[in-house]
Amino acid sequence: DVLISQLWHDHDEKQARRCLSTTLWRLRQGLESETNHPDVFIATAVTGEIAFNFESEHWIDAIAFEANVLQGTAGPLEEMDATQAQLLEEARQLYRGDLLEGNYSDWVIQERERLNLLYLKCLTRLMHYYERVGRYDDSISCGQAILGVDPLREQVHRHLMRTYMKSGQRALAAQQYKVCEDVLAKELAILPMVETQMLCAQICATAV
């Protein structure tokens, strides 16, 4: 009933159920191999529920993504190790963008935002971990990815400024402040925080 209401709300009930049956059949044809693997979907006639069959040879990227993020971010940041970093890198590769882009149903928007926040959490953990172990280029890459999703995160701009300095790229550190200043002015009509301005002053005062 939920699927019908979300996908075929403009059809009458009989037509909608026929559309659902046809769609499930096409999905099975597209996903199931010619071998005797279990069906990808389990449909229960009594309750009317349709579920993914985890005994099949297929898997769901969104579930794998969430599991990796939860494992990779477990425990304090200062105790994060290479194994957790690898889990988060795998999660990073699994995230291909907004869930069901173009669909604005309430449940989709809520789930899209939840997964988006998990993605940002993944990137933030990796950013700090790579900075801690001296992998500055990787830390910078994660920071830039975060700003690609949410350019107003001023603390990330500061992190990039500091990491550029640690990696000997003073010009890029100063340039990052300018990027931060411009986006805050354009989007919020405000100046960077005092902490960010002070960091910029320290960078400019540093000898080349």
SULJOTA-V133314 format. One record per run of one state. SS is the DSSP state (2 for helix, 1 for strand, 0 for the rest). FROM is the first residue (numbers start at 1). TO is the last residue. Records with the same first field share a line. If there is no record, write none. Layout:
SS=FROM-TO, FROM-TO
This chain:
0=1-1, 8-12, 32-40, 45-48, 53-60, 73-76, 80-81, 95-105, 133-135, 150-153, 167-169, 189-193, 206-208
2=2-7, 13-31, 61-72, 77-79, 82-94, 106-132, 136-149, 154-166, 170-188, 194-205
1=41-44, 49-52
